[in-house]
């Protein structure tokens, strides 16, 4: 892989170059921009250009998404950076620490679901008193008869 020469570090990337270098489709980059996760500017020919630092922003977004962090949470973390600065290692450590509790809670919930899955086989309605997945402790009965959602 060719390295960027020092005199090229400030040359912006086209959307196609950013897609190729980041491994993210152009449509996803456009979506990230609409969601406020990336910023670009337009050339005189109306073509999008991104700073090279956008590569790191995309990497942060994709990594956080793989952890199950919502785009809203990612945007909130990126918006907390001064003047839209690209996250550095210290920023990532702070963000990942903040997301760790949520990730631990999801892992615990998934573990409970996995451990109770066998009791669900054959239930069919997922609302009986014995269902630990959909109606643990029959808490839905407190809302009266009929179907209920518990999230």
Residue pairs with C-beta under 8 A, 6 or more apart in sequence:
4 52
9 52
10 52
11 52
12 41
12 49
12 50
12 51
12 52
13 21
13 49
13 50
13 51
13 52
13 54
13 55
14 47
14 48
14 49
14 50
15 26
15 29
15 30
15 40
15 47
15 48
15 50
16 26
18 24
18 29
18 50
18 54
18 55
18 58
19 25
19 26
19 28
19 29
21 55
22 29
22 54
22 55
22 58
22 59
22 62
24 32
24 58
24 62
29 38
29 50
29 58
32 38
32 58
32 61
33 39
33 40
33 48
35 71
35 75
36 75
36 78
36 79
37 57
37 61
37 71
37 74
37 75
37 78
38 50
38 54
38 57
38 58
39 50
39 54
39 84
40 48
40 49
40 50
40 54
41 48
41 49
42 48
42 49
43 49
51 86
53 86
54 86
56 86
56 87
57 78
57 86
57 87
60 74
60 78
60 87
60 92
60 95
61 71
61 74
64 73
64 74
64 77
64 95
64 99
65 71
65 74
67 96
67 99
67 103
68 102
68 103
68 106
69 99
69 102
69 103
73 99
73 102
77 95
77 98
78 84
78 87
81 87
81 91
85 91
87 95
112 132
113 133
116 132
116 133
117 133
119 130
119 131
119 132
119 133
120 126
120 131
120 132
120 133
120 134
123 130
123 131
126 133
126 134
126 135
127 134
127 135
127 140
127 147
127 148
128 135
129 135
129 138
129 141
134 150
135 141
135 148
135 150
136 150
139 150
140 148
140 150
